[in-house]
Amino acid sequence: MLLFALVVAFVSLTRAELVEDLPWRRQNTKCNETSCLIAKFDSSITPHLFVSECRADKVKIITFVDNANVAELPAELFNQVKYLAVVTLNESRAERVAANTLRNAKYLEELYLSSNLINILEADAFVGASQLKLLDLSKNQLETLEGNIFAPLKNLQELNLADNLLKSVDKSAFNGLERVTSIKLAGNALKVLDTNTFYPCKSLAYLYLQMNQLTKLRLRMHFNTMYWLNADDNLIEDLFLDADEVRNRAAHVYITANRNQIQKFKITEKYNVRNLYLEDNKFIDLQEITPMVALHDLRLGNNNLSHITPTIFKNLRNLEILFLQNTMLPAIQENFFQNQKNLKTLHIGFNKLVVVDLRYLKQLTKLEQLHLDANELTDLNVSELKEALPSLKRIELRDNPWNCLKLKTIMGYLRMYNVKLVSEETSDEPNVEKIRCVDEGREVDALKRKIKMLEDKLEKVIEMYNMNFCELKDSSCCSQAPNLSLFGDVGNETAIDMRFERNFTCSKK
């Protein structure tokens, strides 16, 4: 018995010495009662020890930092720390999420794998993580999503795939995600999405597709649960959004598709579109906008709307913000905004408008901010401002060919009615309260200086002509050329002609 006890003691001592020499002992692990910070983890070294300073059954959060030697998310993590709820492994060299990695991640709710080198999501990669609510795979190197890849994630609510290299997404990639509310696909290289790609996502509220290469966006949803759709900065020519059933008719929808090539679009009336941003596109068929009676904020700047008619906005009685800058807007007619009694901000700058009669805006009794910058305005009937626009608080007047005297009068009325400028210019040119204008007195003085400069140049040209072409034997003839100022006798063209004729005659003698 004594011999056996000595052998056991020796084996235990040897094992302890070996354990002390294991490389993971040199890893920096800091824990409190429920969370651990693991620095410089090396996934090539086994066995792994993830929690060494507290009870593994208490830890719920693990964060990896300084991950230069991490090649993949270690599956053993969820064997040793089975109640893990949050795992963060960002900025490592991980290249894949292997099959069955999360098989024992029964309690995992948030998984952050951003800024890695992941280019493969193996089949069954997410099997076992049935409680996962947030998955962040942004800033990786994924090029495609296979069908049903996320199907095991029945409770997933947020999926971030932004800033990858995605070129294609299988039409069944999002099968099973009935509870997902947010999908981020911005900053990829997507050119095509199947109409039913997001149909299984019955709770989808936020969809981010900006900065891709989509040429067509036609989406069919199960319910009208969409709250925010961002499709900015694509190549979209055709935008179509439909839903089979109405779940919440009162929900407000925000759609932004700026900087595309949209020529036509159709959004079902099942969506209660409140904000619609379609700036920097092509010709927009505004007939599809007229039924959107719930619109509060409509932005159509930088489109060709030269075809617009005074009745185009007649049904949009709830509009509060309307941007029509740089749209080739024709002259503002009397009934242009007759039904926009709730409008608070109107932007009609950059349209080369020569006249804006404030009396034609008299229906806009709640208007607080008016942009008239970068037009061709030389006058504005601000004396009738309070009668026409009683709620106006701010106005934008920059970059119009104002006469300084006229602009001083306008500014006087604005001060009287306590209407402030939206912005000011900074320029050494003639200005009134930092708004550039044309000072006629200064313009005349500048023109006279220019004339004098041209006159001096012409005197020098004549002098050089005499020196080069007059013959020495009759130099007295040349010296007799009259000393006429070119514009000394304004309009005396005969005197000027006589001077040139005399010089020419002298040069021939």
C-alpha positions in Angstrom: 0.0 0.0 0.0 2.8 2.3 0.8 4.4 1.6 -2.6 1.1 2.3 -4.4 0.7 5.6 -2.5 4.2 6.7 -3.5 3.6 5.8 -7.2 0.3 7.8 -7.2 2.0 10.8 -5.5 4.8 10.7 -8.1 2.4 10.5 -11.0 0.4 13.4 -9.6 3.5 15.5 -9.1 4.7 14.8 -12.6 1.2 15.7 -14.1 1.2 18.9 -12.1 4.7 19.8 -13.4 3.6 19.1 -17.0 0.5 21.2 -16.5 2.6 24.1 -15.3 4.6 23.8 -18.5 1.6 23.8 -20.8 1.7 26.9 -23.1 -1.9 27.8 -22.2 -0.6 28.6 -18.7 1.2 31.5 -20.2 -2.0 33.0 -21.8 -3.4 36.0 -20.1 -6.8 35.3 -18.7 -8.6 37.8 -16.4 -12.0 36.9 -15.0 -14.6 38.2 -12.6 -17.5 36.2 -11.4 -19.4 36.0 -14.7 -17.1 37.2 -17.5 -13.6 36.5 -18.7 -11.1 38.3 -20.9 -8.7 36.0 -22.8 -5.7 37.6 -24.4 -3.3 36.1 -26.9 -5.2 32.8 -27.2 -3.5 30.3 -29.5 -6.0 27.9 -31.1 -3.1 25.6 -32.4 -2.2 24.7 -28.8 -4.2 21.9 -27.1 -5.6 21.2 -24.7 -7.3 24.5 -24.3 -8.1 26.0 -21.0 -10.6 28.9 -21.2 -11.4 29.6 -17.6 -8.8 29.2 -14.9 -9.6 31.8 -12.3 -13.3 31.2 -11.5 -16.0 28.6 -11.7 -16.7 27.6 -15.3 -20.4 27.2 -14.6 -20.7 30.8 -13.6 -19.1 32.4 -16.6 -21.5 33.8 -19.2 -19.3 36.2 -21.2 -16.0 35.6 -22.8 -14.1 38.1 -24.9 -10.9 37.3 -26.9 -8.4 40.1 -27.5 -5.0 40.2 -29.3 -6.1 37.3 -31.6 -3.1 37.0 -34.0 -2.9 33.3 -33.4 -6.6 32.4 -33.5 -7.4 30.3 -36.6 -11.0 29.5 -35.8 -13.6 29.7 -33.1 -12.8 26.8 -30.8 -15.6 24.3 -30.3 -14.2 23.2 -27.0 -15.1 26.6 -25.6 -18.8 25.5 -25.2 -17.9 22.2 -23.7 -15.9 23.7 -20.8 -18.1 26.8 -20.3 -21.5 25.5 -21.1 -23.6 28.5 -19.9 -21.9 30.9 -22.2 -24.3 33.7 -23.4 -21.9 36.1 -25.2 -18.7 35.4 -27.1 -16.6 38.0 -28.9 -13.8 36.9 -31.3 -13.2 40.0 -33.5 -10.0 40.8 -35.5 -8.5 37.4 -35.6 -7.2 35.1 -38.4 -10.3 32.9 -38.3 -11.1 31.7 -41.9 -14.2 29.6 -41.3 -17.0 28.6 -39.0 -16.6 24.9 -39.0 -19.5 22.4 -38.9 -20.8 21.6 -35.4 -18.7 24.4 -33.8 -21.8 25.5 -31.9 -23.3 22.1 -31.3 -23.0 22.6 -27.5 -23.7 26.4 -27.5 -27.2 25.8 -26.0 -27.2 29.1 -24.1 -25.4 31.3 -26.5 -27.3 34.5 -27.3 -24.7 36.8 -28.9 -21.8 35.8 -31.2 -19.4 38.5 -32.5 -17.1 37.4 -35.3 -16.4 40.7 -37.0 -13.2 41.7 -38.9 -11.9 38.3 -39.4 -10.9 36.4 -42.6 -14.0 34.1 -42.7 -14.8 33.0 -46.2 -16.6 29.8 -45.4 -19.7 29.0 -43.4 -19.7 25.2 -43.4 -23.0 23.3 -43.5 -24.2 22.7 -39.9 -22.0 25.5 -38.7 -24.8 26.9 -36.6 -26.5 23.7 -35.5 -27.0 23.8 -31.7 -27.2 27.5 -31.3 -31.0 27.6 -31.1 -31.0 30.5 -28.6 -28.7 32.8 -30.6 -30.3 36.2 -31.0 -27.4 38.3 -32.5 -24.8 37.1 -35.1 -22.2 39.5 -36.3 -20.2 38.4 -39.3 -19.4 41.8 -40.7 -16.1 42.7 -42.3 -15.1 39.2 -43.4 -14.5 37.7 -46.8 -17.7 35.8 -47.5 -18.5 35.6 -51.2 -21.7 33.5 -51.1 -24.4 32.3 -48.8 -25.7 28.8 -49.2 -29.3 27.7 -48.8 -30.6 27.1 -45.3 -27.3 28.1 -43.8 -29.0 30.0 -40.9 -32.0 27.7 -40.6 -31.0 26.4 -37.1 -31.1 29.9 -35.7 -34.8 29.9 -35.0 -34.6 32.8 -32.4 -32.1 35.0 -34.3 -33.2 38.7 -34.3 -30.1 40.5 -35.7 -27.9 39.3 -38.5 -25.0 41.5 -39.6 -23.3 40.5 -42.9 -22.1 44.0 -43.9 -18.8 44.7 -45.6 -18.1 41.2 -46.9 -17.5 40.2 -50.6 -20.9 38.8 -51.2 -21.8 38.4 -54.8 -24.7 36.0 -54.5 -27.2 34.9 -51.9 -29.2 31.7 -52.3 -32.9 32.4 -52.3 -33.3 30.1 -49.3 -30.3 31.4 -47.4 -32.6 33.1 -44.8 -35.1 30.2 -44.4 -36.0 29.7 -40.8 -35.4 33.2 -39.7 -39.0 34.0 -38.8 -38.0 36.2 -35.8 -35.2 38.1 -37.4 -35.9 41.9 -37.3 -32.7 43.2 -38.8 -30.5 42.1 -41.7 -27.5 44.1 -42.7 -26.0 43.4 -46.2 -24.5 46.8 -46.9 -21.1 47.2 -48.5 -21.1 44.0 -50.5 -21.0 43.2 -54.3 -24.6 42.0 -54.7 -26.0 42.4 -58.2 -29.2 40.3 -58.0 -31.6 39.3 -55.2 -34.4 36.9 -55.8 -37.8 38.5 -55.2 -38.6 36.0 -52.4 -35.1 36.2 -50.7 -36.6 37.7 -47.5 -40.0 36.2 -47.7 -39.4 33.7 -44.8 -38.4 36.7 -42.6 -41.9 37.4 -41.3 -40.7 39.9 -38.6 -38.1 41.7 -40.7 -38.2 45.4 -39.9 -34.8 46.8 -40.9 -33.1 45.8 -44.2 -29.8 47.4 -45.2 -28.7 47.0 -48.8 -26.8 50.2 -49.5 -23.5 50.2 -51.3 -24.0 47.1 -53.5 -24.3 46.8 -57.2 -28.0 45.9 -57.5 -29.7 46.9 -60.8 -33.2 45.9 -59.8 -34.8 45.6 -56.4 -38.1 43.7 -56.4 -39.0 42.3 -53.0 -42.0 40.4 -51.9 -42.6 40.0 -48.2 -45.0 37.9 -46.2 -46.2 40.7 -43.9 -45.9 44.4 -44.1 -43.5 44.5 -41.1 -40.8 46.6 -42.9 -39.9 49.7 -41.0 -36.7 50.8 -42.7 -35.3 49.9 -46.1 -32.0 51.4 -47.1 -31.0 50.9 -50.7 -28.7 53.9 -51.2 -25.8 53.9 -53.6 -26.7 51.0 -55.9 -27.5 50.9 -59.7 -31.2 50.3 -59.2 -33.4 51.2 -62.2 -36.6 49.4 -61.0 -37.8 49.5 -57.3 -40.7 47.4 -56.3 -42.0 46.5 -52.8 -45.0 44.3 -52.1 -46.5 42.3 -49.2 -49.0 39.5 -49.1 -50.6 40.3 -45.8 -51.1 43.3 -43.6 -50.0 42.8 -40.0 -49.7 46.5 -38.8 -51.3 49.0 -41.1 -50.4 51.9 -38.7 -46.7 51.2 -38.8 -44.6 53.9 -40.5 -42.2 52.9 -43.3 -38.9 54.7 -44.2 -37.5 54.0 -47.6 -34.3 55.6 -48.8 -32.9 54.8 -52.3 -30.7 57.8 -53.0 -28.0 57.8 -55.6 -29.4 55.2 -57.9 -30.7 55.2 -61.5 -34.4 54.7 -60.6 -36.8 55.4 -63.5 -39.8 53.6 -62.2 -40.9 52.3 -58.9 -44.0 50.7 -57.2 -44.6 50.4 -53.5 -47.8 48.6 -52.4 -50.4 50.6 -50.5 -50.1 48.0 -47.8 -47.0 49.9 -46.7 -47.7 53.1 -44.9 -44.7 55.0 -46.3 -43.9 58.0 -44.2 -40.4 59.0 -45.4 -39.4 58.5 -49.0 -35.9 59.6 -50.2 -35.2 59.2 -53.9 -32.6 61.9 -54.5 -30.0 61.7 -57.2 -31.8 59.4 -59.5 -33.2 59.7 -63.1 -36.6 60.6 -64.3 -39.1 59.7 -61.6 -42.6 58.8 -62.5 -44.4 60.9 -59.8 -47.7 59.2 -60.6 -46.7 56.4 -58.2 -46.2 59.0 -55.4 -49.6 60.6 -55.5 -51.4 57.7 -53.7 -48.9 57.8 -50.8 -51.1 59.9 -48.6 -49.2 59.1 -45.4 -46.0 60.7 -46.6 -44.5 63.2 -44.2 -41.0 63.6 -45.6 -40.5 63.5 -49.4 -37.0 64.2 -51.0 -36.7 64.2 -54.8 -33.7 66.5 -55.2 -31.3 66.1 -58.2 -33.9 64.5 -60.5 -35.4 65.7 -63.7 -38.9 66.8 -62.7 -39.4 69.3 -65.5 -42.6 67.5 -66.3 -44.1 68.2 -62.9 -47.6 69.7 -62.8 -49.3 71.8 -60.1 -51.6 69.0 -59.1 -49.0 66.3 -58.6 -48.9 66.8 -54.8 -52.6 67.3 -54.3 -53.2 64.1 -52.3 -50.1 64.5 -50.1 -51.8 66.5 -47.4 -49.6 65.2 -44.6 -46.3 66.4 -46.0 -44.1 68.2 -43.5 -40.8 68.2 -45.5 -40.5 68.5 -49.3 -37.1 68.7 -51.1 -37.2 69.6 -54.8 -33.8 71.2 -55.2 -32.1 70.9 -58.6 -35.0 69.3 -60.3 -35.5 71.7 -63.3 -38.6 72.8 -61.5 -40.7 75.1 -63.7 -42.0 78.4 -62.5 -44.0 78.2 -59.2 -47.6 78.6 -60.0 -50.4 79.8 -57.7 -51.8 76.3 -56.8 -48.6 74.4 -56.7 -48.7 73.6 -53.0 -52.4 74.3 -52.4 -53.0 71.2 -50.1 -49.7 71.2 -48.2 -51.1 73.0 -45.1 -48.8 70.9 -42.8 -45.6 71.6 -44.7 -42.8 72.9 -42.4 -39.7 72.8 -44.7 -39.6 73.5 -48.5 -36.4 73.3 -50.5 -36.7 74.7 -54.1 -33.1 75.9 -54.5 -30.9 75.3 -57.6 -33.8 75.5 -60.0 -32.9 78.7 -61.9 -36.2 80.3 -60.8 -36.4 83.9 -61.9 -39.5 84.7 -59.8 -40.9 83.3 -56.6 -44.1 85.1 -55.6 -44.6 84.4 -51.9 -48.3 85.0 -52.4 -48.4 81.7 -54.3 -47.2 79.9 -51.2 -49.9 81.4 -49.0 -51.5 77.9 -48.3 -48.3 77.0 -46.4 -49.4 78.5 -43.2 -47.2 76.2 -41.1 -44.0 76.7 -43.2 -41.0 77.4 -40.9 -38.1 77.0 -43.3 -37.8 78.0 -47.0 -34.8 77.4 -49.2 -34.5 79.7 -52.3 -30.7 79.5 -52.8 -28.9 79.2 -56.1 -31.7 80.5 -58.3 -31.9 83.6 -60.5 -33.8 85.8 -58.1 -33.3 89.5 -58.1 -36.4 90.4 -56.0 -38.6 89.0 -53.4 -41.9 90.4 -52.2 -41.0 90.1 -48.5 -43.2 93.1 -47.6 -46.1 90.6 -47.8 -44.2 87.9 -45.9 -46.3 87.7 -42.8 -49.5 87.6 -44.7 -48.2 84.8 -47.0 -46.0 82.8 -44.6 -47.0 83.7 -41.0 -44.9 80.8 -39.4 -41.7 81.4 -41.4 -38.6 81.3 -39.1 -35.7 80.7 -41.4 -34.9 81.4 -45.1 -32.0 80.5 -47.4 -31.1 83.2 -50.0 -27.5 82.5 -51.0 -26.2 82.4 -54.6 -28.8 84.6 -56.3 -27.9 87.6 -58.4 -29.2 90.1 -55.8 -28.8 93.8 -56.2 -27.2 95.1 -53.0 -29.7 97.9 -52.5 -32.6 95.5 -53.1 -31.0 92.9 -50.8 -30.7 95.5 -48.0 -34.4 96.2 -48.3 -35.2 92.4 -48.1 -33.0 92.0 -45.1 -34.7 94.9 -43.4 -38.1 93.1 -43.7 -36.6 89.8 -42.5 -35.3 91.5 -39.4 -38.7 93.2 -38.8 -40.4 89.8 -39.0 -37.7 88.0 -37.0 -36.8 85.6 -39.9 -33.2 84.4 -39.7 -30.9 83.1 -42.5 -30.4 79.4 -42.8 -26.7 80.0 -43.6 -24.3 82.7 -44.6 -21.5 83.1 -47.1 -18.0 84.2 -46.3 -16.7 86.4 -49.1 -14.8 89.7 -49.5 -17.1 90.5 -52.4 -19.9 93.0 -52.0 -22.4 91.5 -49.6 -25.3 92.3 -47.3 -25.1 90.4 -44.0 -22.7 88.0 -45.7 -25.0 87.3 -48.7 -23.2 88.1 -51.9 -24.8 90.8 -54.1 -24.1 93.1 -57.0 -23.1 96.7 -56.0 -23.9 98.8 -59.1 -21.6 101.6 -58.0 -18.7 99.3 -57.6 -19.5 97.6 -60.9 -19.3 101.0 -62.7 -16.0 101.9 -61.0 -14.6 98.5 -62.0 -15.7 98.9 -65.6 -14.0 102.4 -65.7 -10.8 100.9 -64.4 -10.9 98.2 -67.0 -11.5 100.7 -69.8 -8.6 102.8 -68.6 -6.4 99.7 -68.6 -7.4 98.9 -72.2 -6.8 102.5 -73.2 -3.2 102.4 -71.8 -2.5 99.2 -73.6 -3.8 100.6 -76.9 -1.5 103.7 -76.5 1.5 101.5 -76.1 0.5 99.5 -79.2 0.2 102.8 -81.3 3.5 104.0 -80.0 5.3 100.8 -81.0 3.7 101.0 -84.4 5.0 104.5 -85.0 8.5 103.5 -83.9 8.7 100.6 -86.2 7.1 101.9 -89.4 7.7 105.7 -89.6 10.7 106.5 -91.9 13.5 108.6 -90.4 13.4 111.2 -93.2 9.8 112.2 -92.3 9.9 111.5 -88.6 8.3 115.0 -88.0 5.2 113.7 -89.7 4.9 110.9 -87.2 5.5 113.1 -84.3 2.5 115.2 -85.3 0.1 112.4 -84.5 -2.6 113.9 -82.3 -2.6 112.8 -78.6 -6.1 111.5 -78.5 -7.4 109.5 -75.6 -9.2 106.4 -76.9 -12.2 107.1 -74.7 -11.5 110.7 -73.9 -14.3 111.7 -76.3 -16.8 108.9 -75.8 -18.5 107.9 -79.0 -16.1 110.0 -81.2 -15.3 107.2 -83.7 -14.3 109.7 -86.4 -11.5 111.1 -84.2 -10.2 107.5 -83.6 -10.3 106.6 -87.3 -8.5 109.9 -88.2 -5.7 109.0 -85.8 -5.1 105.6 -87.3 -5.3 107.0 -90.8 -2.7 109.7 -90.0 -0.3 107.2 -88.5 -0.7 104.9 -91.5 -0.1 107.8 -94.0 3.1 108.8 -92.1 4.5 105.4 -92.2 4.1 105.2 -96.0 6.1 108.4 -96.6 
